[in-house]
């Protein structure tokens, strides 16, 4: 099974910058996107009849938003973090036979950190939500989580310490989530790999010089570890200030996937 996650930073713009080419080339079983920045009816994606499409739009026009395109029909779908109440369109959960898939666009603390307190409170609710799901079935989480967890996950850790996305508080929340039983799949396979990032500023020559951050993730419940085959980051793919990240799994009907 191949899963892909990509913050497209405006899906309509990304469609004009090669989205379809990459989508067809990668042939994902499940393809998740974040920051779609559109409302219902503003785009009609032609992905083929084999893909079902699920969208969560932000109430604010041109802002946030998530979507999932899946070849595998889910058992159930719900939107948001609590009782479908998510005005910023930041999350979609699909339930499958052997796992839950959560596609998330984590709130940014903002450059001046005015949203840091909200971000940390949101992180607590998000972790509780994932643990509740994990009590029923294993969970796969993907998306733009807006944090570089360790110094290895960004080019200039010393100069960025305390900046949005690399505060001790935000990094601590990721540590708590991993400590609660989730696995950073890329670091599971490549614990020491350096200079592999998923986001670059639009400032001149930043991407060309690979001055980036790894803030896009696939996390899984720890008991899925035996089924993980590989994780990858398609750094060469353009079309957004983020690039796609991928996860490969060998799923089965093993009942160990169903219960803790």
VOKE-347215 format. One line per field, with one value per atom (N, C-alpha, C, CB): residue number from 0; residue in one letter; y, z, x; atom name. Coordinates in steps of 0.02 Angstrom, whole numbers, plus 50000, padded with zeros to 5 digits. Glycine has a CB too. Example, Ala and Ser with C-alpha at 12.3 -4.5 7.8 and 13.67 -1.06 7.14 Angstrom:
<nodes>
num = c(0 0 0 0 1 1 1 1)
residuo = c(a a a a s s s s)
north = c(49716 49775 49835 49776 49888 49947 50002 49970)
up = c(50390 50390 50390 50452 50354 50357 50394 50286)
east = c(50660 50615 50660 50565 50642 50684 50645 50704)
atomo = c(N CA C CB N CA C CB)
</nodes>
This chain:
<nodes>
num = c(0 0 0 0 1 1 1 1 2 2 2 2 3 3 3 3 4 4 4 4 5 5 5 5 6 6 6 6 7 7 7 7 8 8 8 8 9 9 9 9 10 10 10 10 11 11 11 11 12 12 12 12 13 13 13 13 14 14 14 14 15 15 15 15 16 16 16 16 17 17 17 17 18 18 18 18 19 19 19 19 20 20 20 20 21 21 21 21 22 22 22 22 23 23 23 23 24 24 24 24 25 25 25 25 26 26 26 26 27 27 27 27 28 28 28 28 29 29 29 29 30 30 30 30 31 31 31 31 32 32 32 32 33 33 33 33 34 34 34 34 35 35 35 35 36 36 36 36 37 37 37 37 38 38 38 38 39 39 39 39 40 40 40 40 41 41 41 41 42 42 42 42 43 43 43 43 44 44 44 44 45 45 45 45 46 46 46 46 47 47 47 47 48 48 48 48 49 49 49 49 50 50 50 50 51 51 51 51 52 52 52 52 53 53 53 53 54 54 54 54 55 55 55 55 56 56 56 56 57 57 57 57 58 58 58 58 59 59 59 59 60 60 60 60 61 61 61 61 62 62 62 62 63 63 63 63 64 64 64 64 65 65 65 65 66 66 66 66 67 67 67 67 68 68 68 68 69 69 69 69 70 70 70 70 71 71 71 71 72 72 72 72 73 73 73 73 74 74 74 74 75 75 75 75 76 76 76 76 77 77 77 77 78 78 78 78 79 79 79 79 80 80 80 80 81 81 81 81 82 82 82 82 83 83 83 83 84 84 84 84 85 85 85 85 86 86 86 86 87 87 87 87 88 88 88 88 89 89 89 89 90 90 90 90 91 91 91 91 92 92 92 92 93 93 93 93 94 94 94 94 95 95 95 95 96 96 96 96 97 97 97 97 98 98 98 98 99 99 99 99 100 100 100 100 101 101 101 101 102 102 102 102 103 103 103 103 104 104 104 104 105 105 105 105 106 106 106 106 107 107 107 107 108 108 108 108 109 109 109 109 110 110 110 110 111 111 111 111 112 112 112 112 113 113 113 113 114 114 114 114 115 115 115 115 116 116 116 116 117 117 117 117 118 118 118 118 119 119 119 119 120 120 120 120 121 121 121 121 122 122 122 122 123 123 123 123 124 124 124 124 125 125 125 125 126 126 126 126 127 127 127 127 128 128 128 128 129 129 129 129 130 130 130 130 131 131 131 131 132 132 132 132 133 133 133 133 134 134 134 134 135 135 135 135 136 136 136 136 137 137 137 137 138 138 138 138 139 139 139 139 140 140 140 140 141 141 141 141 142 142 142 142 143 143 143 143 144 144 144 144 145 145 145 145 146 146 146 146 147 147 147 147 148 148 148 148 149 149 149 149 150 150 150 150 151 151 151 151 152 152 152 152 153 153 153 153 154 154 154 154 155 155 155 155 156 156 156 156 157 157 157 157 158 158 158 158 159 159 159 159 160 160 160 160 161 161 161 161 162 162 162 162 163 163 163 163 164 164 164 164 165 165 165 165 166 166 166 166 167 167 167 167 168 168 168 168 169 169 169 169 170 170 170 170 171 171 171 171 172 172 172 172 173 173 173 173 174 174 174 174 175 175 175 175 176 176 176 176 177 177 177 177 178 178 178 178 179 179 179 179 180 180 180 180 181 181 181 181 182 182 182 182 183 183 183 183 184 184 184 184 185 185 185 185 186 186 186 186 187 187 187 187 188 188 188 188 189 189 189 189 190 190 190 190 191 191 191 191 192 192 192 192 193 193 193 193 194 194 194 194 195 195 195 195 196 196 196 196 197 197 197 197 198 198 198 198 199 199 199 199 200 200 200 200 201 201 201 201 202 202 202 202 203 203 203 203 204 204 204 204 205 205 205 205 206 206 206 206 207 207 207 207 208 208 208 208 209 209 209 209 210 210 210 210 211 211 211 211 212 212 212 212 213 213 213 213 214 214 214 214 215 215 215 215 216 216 216 216 217 217 217 217 218 218 218 218 219 219 219 219 220 220 220 220 221 221 221 221 222 222 222 222 223 223 223 223 224 224 224 224 225 225 225 225 226 226 226 226 227 227 227 227 228 228 228 228 229 229 229 229 230 230 230 230 231 231 231 231 232 232 232 232 233 233 233 233 234 234 234 234 235 235 235 235 236 236 236 236 237 237 237 237 238 238 238 238 239 239 239 239 240 240 240 240 241 241 241 241 242 242 242 242 243 243 243 243 244 244 244 244 245 245 245 245 246 246 246 246 247 247 247 247 248 248 248 248 249 249 249 249 250 250 250 250 251 251 251 251 252 252 252 252 253 253 253 253 254 254 254 254 255 255 255 255 256 256 256 256 257 257 257 257 258 258 258 258 259 259 259 259)
residuo = c(x x x x x x x x x x x x x x x x x x x x x x x x x x x x x x x x x x x x x x x x x x x x x x x x x x x x x x x x x x x x x x x x x x x x x x x x x x x x x x x x x x x x x x x x x x x x x x x x x x x x x x x x x x x x x x x x x x x x x x x x x x x x x x x x x x x x x x x x x x x x x x x x x x x x x x x x x x x x x x x x x x x x x x x x x x x x x x x x x x x x x x x x x x x x x x x x x x x x x x x x x x x x x x x x x x x x x x x x x x x x x x x x x x x x x x x x x x x x x x x x x x x x x x x x x x x x x x x x x x x x x x x x x x x x x x x x x x x x x x x x x x x x x x x x x x x x x x x x x x x x x x x x x x x x x x x x x x x x x x x x x x x x x x x x x x x x x x x x x x x x x x x x x x x x x x x x x x x x x x x x x x x x x x x x x x x x x x x x x x x x x x x x x x x x x x x x x x x x x x x x x x x x x x x x x x x x x x x x x x x x x x x x x x x x x x x x x x x x x x x x x x x x x x x x x x x x x x x x x x x x x x x x x x x x x x x x x x x x x x x x x x x x x x x x x x x x x x x x x x x x x x x x x x x x x x x x x x x x x x x x x x x x x x x x x x x x x x x x x x x x x x x x x x x x x x x x x x x x x x x x x x x x x x x x x x x x x x x x x x x x x x x x x x x x x x x x x x x x x x x x x x x x x x x x x x x x x x x x x x x x x x x x x x x x x x x x x x x x x x x x x x x x x x x x x x x x x x x x x x x x x x x x x x x x x x x x x x x x x x x x x x x x x x x x x x x x x x x x x x x x x x x x x x x x x x x x x x x x x x x x x x x x x x x x x x x x x x x x x x x x x x x x x x x x x x x x x x x x x x x x x x x x x x x x x x x x x x x x x x x x x x x x x x x x x x x x x x x x x x x x x x x x x x x x x x x x x x x x x x x x x x x x x x x x x x x x x x x x x x x x x x x x x x x x x x x x x x x x x x x x x x x x x x x x x x x x x x x x x x x x x x x x x x x x x x x x x x x x x x x x x x x x x x x x x x x x x x x x x x x x x x x x x x x x x x x x x x x x x x x x x x x x x x x x x x x x x x x x x x x x x x x x x x x x x x x x x x x x x x x x x x x x x x x x x x x x x x x x x x x x x x x x x x x x x x x x x x x x x x x x x x x x x x x x x x x x x x x x x x x x)
north = c(49940 50000 50062 50000 50109 50171 50230 50181 50271 50330 50392 50325 50445 50508 50565 50521 50612 50673 50733 50671 50786 50845 50908 50838 50955 51022 51059 51061 51069 51097 51173 51071 51204 51278 51310 51304 51289 51314 51263 51381 51222 51167 51191 51121 51244 51269 51291 51327 51324 51345 51284 51392 51235 51176 51135 51132 51134 51099 51128 51103 51193 51226 51219 51299 51185 51177 51104 51213 51060 50990 50941 50986 50962 50916 50852 50951 50859 50799 50752 50820 50780 50738 50696 50781 50728 50691 50641 50739 50662 50617 50553 50653 50560 50501 50459 50523 50492 50456 50415 50505 50443 50410 50352 50460 50354 50300 50278 50241 50326 50311 50276 50375 50234 50206 50257 50144 50298 50353 50414 50335 50470 50532 50587 50550 50615 50667 50734 50649 50787 50854 50901 50881 50951 51003 51071 50997 51120 51190 51195 51219 51168 51170 51241 51125 51282 51353 51364 51389 51325 51335 51315 51295 51333 51317 51266 51381 51237 51188 51219 51162 51182 51205 51246 51246 51260 51301 51260 51340 51194 51152 51085 51141 51056 50989 50947 50991 50908 50868 50804 50849 50792 50732 50681 50749 50641 50594 50522 50596 50510 50443 50414 50399 50370 50342 50299 50301 50276 50232 50269 50196 50336 50375 50407 50428 50395 50433 50495 50390 50550 50614 50637 50667 50659 50685 50752 50635 50803 50871 50901 50914 50940 50980 51051 50952 51095 51164 51209 51189 51258 51309 51358 51346 51385 51435 51498 51452 51515 51574 51558 51596 51601 51589 51594 51640 51549 51550 51532 51617 51490 51477 51403 51521 51375 51308 51256 51308 51208 51157 51094 51185 51036 50971 50929 50935 50877 50830 50764 50858 50711 50643 50612 50599 50582 50546 50473 50577 50427 50358 50307 50345 50257 50201 50151 50166 50153 50106 50140 50082 50112 50143 50138 50110 50194 50191 50166 50259 50142 50121 50181 50075 50233 50294 50353 50286 50413 50474 50526 50499 50564 50622 50677 50604 50737 50797 50836 50841 50861 50901 50860 50941 50895 50865 50843 50912 50881 50865 50876 50908 50822 50824 50866 50851 50854 50890 50966 50871 50990 51062 51084 51081 51104 51124 51178 51064 51241 51294 51308 51357 51284 51296 51238 51311 51187 51131 51093 51156 51084 51059 50983 51089 50946 50875 50833 50862 50775 50724 50657 50723 50618 50550 50500 50542 50451 50395 50331 50387 50292 50227 50172 50216 50129 50071 50008 50072 49950 49888 49881 49829 49897 49883 49944 49845 50003 50063 50124 50073 50177 50244 50284 50279 50326 50373 50444 50363 50483 50552 50599 50563 50641 50691 50758 50694 50789 50849 50905 50831 50966 51027 51065 51071 51054 51081 51158 51052 51191 51265 51290 51290 51344 51378 51426 51416 51429 51474 51547 51455 51560 51626 51652 51676 51694 51718 51753 51767 51791 51827 51785 51893 51722 51674 51693 51667 51736 51756 51698 51815 51646 51589 51528 51572 51538 51482 51449 51505 51489 51462 51419 51518 51445 51407 51343 51449 51349 51290 51236 51311 51253 51204 51171 51236 51211 51183 51136 51239 51155 51113 51047 51149 51050 50990 50941 51009 50967 50923 50887 50963 50923 50892 50842 50946 50859 50815 50750 50850 50754 50694 50650 50712 50680 50641 50607 50687 50642 50614 50553 50667 50560 50504 50444 50526 50457 50402 50367 50427 50406 50376 50330 50430 50353 50310 50249 50349 50260 50206 50151 50234 50169 50119 50071 50152 50089 50047 50010 50089 50048 50021 50060 50024 50032 50072 50134 50029 50183 50248 50266 50303 50292 50323 50397 50290 50439 50512 50541 50543 50586 50618 50692 50583 50730 50800 50848 50819 50911 50966 50978 51031 50958 50964 51025 50901 51066 51132 51132 51177 51081 51080 51039 51052 51065 51026 50997 51069 50932 50903 50908 50830 50890 50890 50936 50819 50950 50994 50967 51005 50901 50871 50885 50795 50909 50918 50987 50904 51028 51093 51113 51147 51157 51175 51216 51213 51264 51311 51310 51382 51258 51252 51306 51185 51325 51374 51441 51382 51466 51531 51531 51557 51471 51467 51446 51418 51433 51412 51466 51398 51447 51494 51524 51549 51512 51536 51489 51542 51514 51473 51410 51513 51353 51289 51257 51297 51294 51266 51293 51281 51308 51327 51263 51367 51270 51213 51184 51233 51228 51206 51162 51266 51184 51146 51080 51187 51082 51021 50973 51037 51001 50960 50923 51002 50955 50922 50863 50972 50870 50814 50758 50836 50776 50726 50689 50759 50725 50694 50645 50746 50665 50622 50558 50659 50564 50505 50463 50525 50495 50459 50423 50506 50443 50411 50348 50459 50332 50269 50275 50233 50336 50345 50347 50409 50330 50323 50373 50250 50411 50453 50406 50512 50391 50337 50353 50323 50416 50433 50421 50505 50443 50433 50360 50478 50323 50251 50218 50218 50237 50207 50244 50206 50309 50349 50395 50391 50367 50407 50461 50363 50451 50498 50535 50460 50527 50559 50635 50531 50672 50745 50777 50770 50841 50883 50855 50893 50824 50801 50838 50723 50882 50927 50921 50999 50950 50948 51017 50905 51070 51138 51186 51159 51234 51286 51353 51271 51405 51472 51491 51523 51537 51562 51616 51590 51632 51681 51657 51695 51704 51686 51635 51747 51583 51533 51491 51567 51496 51456 51382 51479 51367 51296 51271 51285 51314 51296 51277 51353 51311 51297 51247 51362 51222 51172 51196 51107 51257 51284 51271 51362 51210 51189 51163 51138 51140 51112 51047 51163 50998 50939 50947 50872 50966 50979 50939 51053 50897 50855 50782 50863 50747 50683 50629 50690 50567 50509 50480 50456 50480 50446 50386 50495 50334 50277 50252 50220 50217 50181 50133 50143 50126 50085 50014 50085 49986 49916 49905 49889 49959 49951 49945 50010 49954 49954 49893 49958 49832 49774 49777 49711 49819 49823 49881 49829 49921 49977 49950 50029 49972 49949 50003 49925 50065 50119 50185 50112 50239 50307 50349 50336 50399 50437 50509 50405 50553 50623 50642 50670 50663 50679 50752 50667 50764 50833 50867 50833 50828 50857 50881 50805 50864 50881 50954 50834 50992 51062 51070 51105 51133 51147 51179 51085 51177 51206 51223 51157 51259 51270 51209 51331 51160 51095 51044 51075 50987 50931 50872 50911 50822 50765 50720 50725 50687 50635 50571 50655 50513 50450 50397 50424 50350 50294 50231 50305 50178 50113 50063 50089 50027 49977 49912 50002 49858 49793 49776 49737 49793 49781 49711 49833 49683 49616 49613 49563 49555 49544 49520 49494 49526 49502 49536 49516 49497 49528 49569 49474 49562 49604 49677 49582 49691 49760 49790 49764 49748 49773 49792 49721 49754 49767 49781 49709 49814 49831 49769 49888)
up = c(50000 50000 50000 50062 49957 49952 49971 49881 50019 50040 50027 50115 50006 49992 50028 49915 50053 50084 50055 50162 50039 50009 50028 49931 50059 50068 50001 50128 49966 49899 49898 49857 49955 49961 49905 49961 49901 49848 49793 49821 49796 49748 49677 49768 49668 49600 49568 49599 49608 49582 49569 49632 49614 49606 49544 49668 49529 49469 49406 49463 49408 49351 49353 49350 49405 49413 49416 49476 49388 49383 49430 49393 49465 49513 49479 49547 49423 49389 49367 49327 49343 49321 49379 49292 49436 49494 49518 49550 49522 49546 49504 49546 49439 49395 49400 49323 49407 49411 49475 49406 49531 49596 49607 49652 49578 49584 49656 49542 49698 49768 49779 49810 49830 49850 49888 49894 49928 49964 49957 50040 49936 49924 49964 49846 50012 50056 50039 50131 50041 50029 50085 49961 50096 50145 50112 50207 50143 50121 50049 50125 50039 49973 49953 49971 50002 49991 49941 49967 49948 49903 49937 49838 49904 49929 49883 49935 49907 49868 49801 49907 49747 49681 49644 49686 49677 49645 49603 49696 49609 49568 49557 49603 49500 49485 49464 49430 49511 49497 49459 49563 49405 49365 49380 49289 49431 49454 49432 49529 49399 49379 49424 49378 49396 49433 49492 49387 49492 49547 49612 49527 49610 49670 49696 49656 49760 49795 49825 49850 49827 49851 49913 49795 49963 50024 50039 50084 50052 50059 50125 50001 50156 50215 50200 50281 50188 50169 50230 50118 50231 50283 50269 50287 50322 50313 50281 50380 50299 50271 50200 50316 50153 50083 50073 50037 50031 50013 50070 49988 50117 50178 50196 50237 50218 50247 50202 50316 50231 50194 50182 50128 50184 50174 50128 50242 50099 50056 50055 49983 50041 50033 49970 50096 49930 49870 49880 49805 49880 49899 49851 49969 49834 49795 49839 49760 49904 49951 49984 50005 49976 50004 50080 49975 50115 50188 50217 50217 50278 50314 50339 50372 50358 50383 50373 50458 50375 50364 50412 50290 50444 50480 50478 50553 50493 50480 50544 50427 50552 50610 50669 50629 50724 50784 50833 50817 50837 50885 50854 50949 50844 50820 50757 50874 50710 50646 50652 50609 50709 50720 50705 50793 50644 50623 50570 50597 50590 50542 50495 50578 50513 50471 50425 50513 50426 50379 50385 50309 50445 50455 50460 50516 50461 50473 50442 50547 50417 50393 50420 50314 50445 50468 50427 50544 50400 50366 50406 50293 50413 50446 50394 50497 50397 50355 50397 50314 50365 50402 50458 50355 50442 50487 50519 50451 50502 50529 50518 50499 50555 50542 50506 50608 50460 50427 50446 50350 50473 50491 50450 50568 50410 50371 50406 50297 50423 50466 50439 50537 50448 50435 50501 50377 50538 50606 50606 50641 50651 50653 50663 50709 50629 50635 50694 50570 50731 50789 50768 50834 50705 50675 50692 50700 50648 50655 50722 50598 50745 50809 50868 50807 50857 50908 50942 50960 50911 50941 50943 50903 50904 50905 50939 50834 50974 51005 51059 51035 51101 51154 51126 51198 51074 51041 51011 50986 50979 50948 51000 50914 51057 51109 51137 51165 51145 51169 51116 51185 51053 50998 50998 50931 51008 51010 51063 51021 51121 51175 51155 51239 51124 51102 51046 51079 51002 50946 50971 50897 51018 51045 51079 51095 51117 51149 51098 51194 51044 50990 50959 50937 50944 50913 50960 50893 51024 51072 51079 51140 51074 51076 51016 51077 50957 50897 50905 50834 50930 50937 50984 50961 51029 51073 51037 51127 50975 50936 50880 50906 50842 50787 50782 50718 50749 50736 50695 50700 50701 50669 50625 50722 50567 50523 50520 50451 50537 50537 50484 50607 50442 50394 50387 50326 50363 50348 50366 50383 50356 50375 50449 50332 50491 50563 50590 50597 50545 50562 50620 50579 50623 50673 50647 50741 50655 50645 50713 50614 50720 50787 50818 50784 50779 50805 50763 50806 50788 50751 50682 50790 50675 50611 50559 50619 50582 50538 50506 50576 50515 50480 50469 50519 50420 50399 50452 50334 50482 50528 50596 50499 50635 50699 50750 50729 50753 50804 50792 50805 50730 50717 50719 50650 50714 50715 50782 50663 50830 50895 50924 50944 50941 50968 50915 51003 50852 50798 50790 50732 50760 50747 50710 50706 50735 50706 50736 50633 50777 50810 50881 50769 50912 50982 51024 51003 51084 51129 51144 51194 51147 51163 51107 51176 51046 50989 50982 50924 50987 50983 51039 50984 51097 51154 51143 51217 51108 51093 51045 51063 50998 50954 50995 50896 51040 51083 51124 51130 51150 51188 51145 51218 51083 51039 51023 50974 51008 50994 51057 50968 51114 51177 51196 51232 51167 51180 51137 51167 51097 51060 50985 51080 50958 50886 50860 50866 50796 50764 50707 50738 50707 50650 50598 50670 50546 50501 50462 50452 50444 50407 50451 50383 50514 50560 50581 50621 50578 50592 50542 50588 50479 50428 50421 50362 50433 50420 50479 50355 50535 50596 50591 50653 50547 50545 50478 50557 50436 50370 50377 50321 50351 50356 50290 50379 50295 50237 50191 50197 50221 50185 50214 50189 50175 50201 50159 50202 50185 50148 50137 50186 50164 50155 50150 50213 50104 50093 50085 50031 50112 50102 50029 50144 50010 49941 49929 49924 49980 49970 49916 50037 49880 49824 49842 49796 49801 49804 49867 49798 49909 49970 49953 50014 49908 49890 49849 49850 49807 49767 49812 49720 49869 49916 49970 49948 49965 50011 50084 50005 50094 50162 50183 50165 50208 50219 50289 50171 50296 50359 50342 50397 50385 50378 50427 50393 50400 50442 50419 50442 50368 50343 50361 50265 50388 50420 50401 50495 50408 50418 50486 50360 50531 50595 50596 50655 50633 50640 50712 50592 50730 50794 50795 50804 50854 50859 50837 50930 50847 50828 50753 50862 50715 50642 50617 50608 50662 50641 50600 50702 50618 50577 50505 50609 50492 50426 50385 50432 50415 50378 50332 50427 50269 50220 50202 50158 50198 50182 50190 50110 50195 50195 50152 50268 50119 50071 50069 50001 50045 50035 49964 50088 49924 49854 49847 49810 49869 49872 49804 49903 49751 49684 49654 49638 49686 49657 49673 49685 49622 49630 49628 49574 49626 49624 49686 49611 49740 49804 49842 49846 49898 49940 49983 49985 49984 50014 49959 50061 49976 49929 49959 49912 49919 49945 49989 49887 50037 50077 50067 50154 50074 50056 50111 49990 50114 50160 50124 50224 50132 50103 50160 50057 50155 50206 50172 50250 50208 50188 50236 50188 50217 50261 50250 50248 50301 50297 50339 50321 50341 50381 50451 50347 50469 50535 50590 50545 50634 50686 50735 50723 50736 50780 50761 50778 50700 50678 50707 50603 50729 50749 50823 50735 50865 50936 50964 50973 51019 51050 51083 51102)
east = c(50042 50000 50044 49952 50028 50066 50022 50095 50046 50010 50054 49991 50023 50057 50023 50059 50063 50036 50074 50043 50036 50067 50028 50069 50063 50036 50045 50070 49990 49994 49993 49936 49979 49980 49940 50052 49877 49833 49827 49857 49775 49769 49759 49712 49721 49710 49776 49660 49818 49883 49927 49918 49925 49967 49947 49962 49882 49859 49893 49782 49906 49939 50015 49920 50040 50112 50133 50136 50092 50113 50080 50184 50027 49995 49971 49935 49937 49910 49967 49869 50021 50077 50103 50134 50112 50138 50087 50157 50024 49971 49968 49902 49971 49967 50030 49956 50087 50151 50157 50209 50135 50147 50099 50140 50039 49991 49980 50013 49962 49951 49885 49953 49882 49818 49777 49829 49811 49778 49822 49765 49792 49830 49796 49832 49834 49807 49838 49821 49798 49825 49802 49802 49844 49828 49835 49874 49804 49805 49778 49876 49718 49687 49667 49626 49650 49635 49578 49696 49525 49468 49403 49477 49348 49282 49249 49238 49195 49159 49137 49098 49149 49129 49182 49068 49239 49290 49339 49327 49335 49379 49343 49448 49356 49330 49390 49275 49416 49475 49455 49511 49489 49477 49532 49473 49520 49570 49557 49574 49502 49484 49430 49545 49391 49335 49356 49292 49419 49440 49452 49503 49455 49467 49403 49519 49390 49338 49371 49303 49333 49360 49322 49357 49360 49331 49364 49341 49323 49347 49323 49323 49367 49349 49370 49382 49321 49335 49335 49284 49380 49378 49321 49445 49293 49241 49269 49208 49330 49364 49388 49424 49371 49389 49465 49353 49491 49561 49607 49579 49584 49622 49617 49596 49673 49676 49642 49643 49607 49571 49612 49550 49577 49609 49566 49620 49597 49561 49597 49553 49559 49587 49557 49573 49600 49580 49601 49612 49554 49569 49539 49545 49579 49555 49517 49614 49529 49499 49440 49552 49382 49322 49323 49258 49316 49317 49251 49333 49255 49195 49156 49213 49193 49160 49208 49141 49179 49217 49191 49211 49236 49213 49266 49197 49242 49281 49292 49246 49352 49367 49389 49307 49401 49429 49376 49476 49322 49271 49202 49279 49165 49096 49089 49051 49135 49133 49137 49070 49162 49167 49239 49147 49252 49319 49312 49360 49302 49289 49348 49271 49408 49466 49481 49527 49440 49446 49512 49440 49536 49604 49611 49631 49557 49565 49510 49568 49530 49483 49506 49480 49459 49474 49435 49457 49470 49437 49449 49465 49397 49403 49404 49346 49455 49460 49455 49525 49457 49450 49503 49455 49565 49620 49652 49672 49630 49662 49619 49731 49635 49609 49663 49587 49643 49688 49665 49689 49712 49697 49742 49708 49710 49745 49738 49717 49794 49791 49836 49813 49811 49850 49852 49818 49905 49911 49915 49973 49880 49883 49954 49838 49969 50033 50031 50051 50086 50090 50096 50147 50108 50120 50190 50067 50214 50283 50294 50299 50244 50252 50229 50214 50213 50191 50126 50246 50086 50023 49973 49993 49985 49940 49971 49919 50025 50060 50017 50126 49985 49944 49887 49915 49855 49802 49830 49768 49888 49920 49933 49986 49959 49975 49912 50015 49859 49796 49767 49746 49772 49749 49788 49756 49854 49896 49872 49969 49854 49830 49766 49818 49720 49657 49670 49607 49716 49733 49763 49782 49808 49839 49787 49895 49742 49689 49644 49647 49630 49589 49623 49575 49688 49723 49727 49794 49737 49740 49673 49764 49619 49552 49543 49498 49562 49558 49603 49578 49662 49711 49687 49777 49641 49612 49566 49575 49546 49501 49538 49445 49577 49616 49681 49577 49732 49793 49777 49846 49820 49809 49869 49797 49854 49905 49888 49906 49935 49926 49972 49940 49947 49991 49971 49988 50019 50004 50059 49942 50044 50088 50076 50074 50124 50116 50152 50142 50180 50206 50256 50149 50299 50352 50410 50326 50469 50530 50549 50589 50546 50550 50620 50530 50671 50739 50784 50768 50844 50889 50905 50952 50906 50921 50867 50930 50809 50752 50747 50690 50798 50800 50872 50761 50882 50949 50986 50947 50951 50983 50950 50982 50961 50926 50944 50939 51006 51026 50994 51103 50993 50964 50888 50988 50858 50785 50755 50762 50798 50772 50727 50830 50666 50617 50572 50653 50587 50543 50484 50582 50431 50372 50391 50320 50368 50384 50446 50394 50483 50542 50549 50605 50493 50495 50501 50431 50527 50532 50463 50568 50412 50345 50316 50299 50323 50296 50334 50301 50399 50438 50420 50513 50406 50388 50322 50382 50276 50212 50222 50162 50268 50283 50316 50329 50360 50392 50339 50443 50290 50236 50197 50190 50182 50143 50182 50126 50246 50286 50293 50355 50299 50304 50240 50321 50184 50120 50110 50062 50161 50157 50157 50098 50169 50170 50242 50132 50248 50314 50320 50324 50375 50393 50423 50442 50385 50406 50470 50350 50480 50541 50602 50539 50598 50655 50661 50647 50608 50612 50659 50542 50654 50698 50764 50662 50764 50823 50838 50815 50858 50867 50921 50882 50970 51026 51031 51091 50982 50987 50978 50935 51025 51025 51006 51094 50987 50974 50920 51038 50870 50811 50751 50803 50722 50670 50607 50696 50553 50489 50459 50440 50492 50467 50526 50420 50517 50567 50531 50612 50560 50533 50535 50572 50490 50489 50542 50420 50582 50635 50683 50672 50715 50757 50812 50789 50819 50872 50872 50938 50820 50818 50811 50760 50765 50757 50817 50692 50842 50900 50959 50920 50965 51020 50999 51044 50939 50912 50913 50952 50890 50884 50812 50901 50800 50731 50717 50714 50655 50630 50592 50583 50596 50554 50496 50594 50438 50379 50319 50363 50327 50273 50289 50265 50240 50253 50203 50254 50225 50182 50200 50190 50152 50159 50113 50144 50132 50088 50088 50109 50036 50035 50095 49968 50124 50184 50174 50207 50114 50105 50099 50044 50100 50104 50176 50070 50224 50294 50314 50338 50292 50311 50285 50286 50236 50206 50234 50131 50278 50308 50362 50337 50360 50409 50459 50374 50438 50484 50447 50513 50485 50459 50505 50454 50477 50516 50491 50513 50534 50517 50537 50552 50489 50503 50525 50440 50586 50612 50615 50681 50620 50628 50562 50659 50506 50440 50423 50386 50410 50393 50317 50427 50294 50223 50196 50186 50235 50216 50279 50170 50273 50331 50346 50320 50300 50311 50321 50251 50350 50352 50314 50426 50296 50259 50303 50231 50270 50302 50262 50305 50297 50265 50277 50292 50231 50237 50215 50194 50254 50239 50226 50296 50170 50153 50134 50096 50143 50118 50062 50174 50000 49943 49916 49888 49883 49855 49792 49906 49763 49703 49721 49657 49783 49805 49765 49880 49732 49690 49730 49653 49796 49837 49831 49910 49811 49802 49739 49801 49693 49628 49627 49575 49661 49658 49727 49627 49728 49792 49822 49784)
atomo = c(N CA C CB N CA C CB N CA C CB N CA C CB N CA C CB N CA C CB N CA C CB N CA C CB N CA C CB N CA C CB N CA C CB N CA C CB N CA C CB N CA C CB N CA C CB N CA C CB N CA C CB N CA C CB N CA C CB N CA C CB N CA C CB N CA C CB N CA C CB N CA C CB N CA C CB N CA C CB N CA C CB N CA C CB N CA C CB N CA C CB N CA C CB N CA C CB N CA C CB N CA C CB N CA C CB N CA C CB N CA C CB N CA C CB N CA C CB N CA C CB N CA C CB N CA C CB N CA C CB N CA C CB N CA C CB N CA C CB N CA C CB N CA C CB N CA C CB N CA C CB N CA C CB N CA C CB N CA C CB N CA C CB N CA C CB N CA C CB N CA C CB N CA C CB N CA C CB N CA C CB N CA C CB N CA C CB N CA C CB N CA C CB N CA C CB N CA C CB N CA C CB N CA C CB N CA C CB N CA C CB N CA C CB N CA C CB N CA C CB N CA C CB N CA C CB N CA C CB N CA C CB N CA C CB N CA C CB N CA C CB N CA C CB N CA C CB N CA C CB N CA C CB N CA C CB N CA C CB N CA C CB N CA C CB N CA C CB N CA C CB N CA C CB N CA C CB N CA C CB N CA C CB N CA C CB N CA C CB N CA C CB N CA C CB N CA C CB N CA C CB N CA C CB N CA C CB N CA C CB N CA C CB N CA C CB N CA C CB N CA C CB N CA C CB N CA C CB N CA C CB N CA C CB N CA C CB N CA C CB N CA C CB N CA C CB N CA C CB N CA C CB N CA C CB N CA C CB N CA C CB N CA C CB N CA C CB N CA C CB N CA C CB N CA C CB N CA C CB N CA C CB N CA C CB N CA C CB N CA C CB N CA C CB N CA C CB N CA C CB N CA C CB N CA C CB N CA C CB N CA C CB N CA C CB N CA C CB N CA C CB N CA C CB N CA C CB N CA C CB N CA C CB N CA C CB N CA C CB N CA C CB N CA C CB N CA C CB N CA C CB N CA C CB N CA C CB N CA C CB N CA C CB N CA C CB N CA C CB N CA C CB N CA C CB N CA C CB N CA C CB N CA C CB N CA C CB N CA C CB N CA C CB N CA C CB N CA C CB N CA C CB N CA C CB N CA C CB N CA C CB N CA C CB N CA C CB N CA C CB N CA C CB N CA C CB N CA C CB N CA C CB N CA C CB N CA C CB N CA C CB N CA C CB N CA C CB N CA C CB N CA C CB N CA C CB N CA C CB N CA C CB N CA C CB N CA C CB N CA C CB N CA C CB N CA C CB N CA C CB N CA C CB N CA C CB N CA C CB N CA C CB N CA C CB N CA C CB N CA C CB N CA C CB N CA C CB N CA C CB N CA C CB N CA C CB N CA C CB N CA C CB N CA C CB N CA C CB N CA C CB N CA C CB N CA C CB N CA C CB N CA C CB N CA C CB N CA C CB N CA C CB N CA C CB N CA C CB N CA C CB N CA C CB N CA C CB N CA C CB N CA C CB N CA C CB N CA C CB N CA C CB N CA C CB N CA C CB N CA C CB N CA C CB N CA C CB N CA C CB N CA C CB N CA C CB N CA C CB N CA C CB N CA C CB N CA C CB N CA C CB N CA C CB N CA C CB N CA C CB N CA C CB N CA C CB N CA C CB N CA C CB N CA C CB N CA C CB N CA C CB N CA C CB N CA C CB N CA C CB N CA C CB N CA C CB N CA C CB N CA C CB N CA C CB N CA C CB N CA C CB)
</nodes>
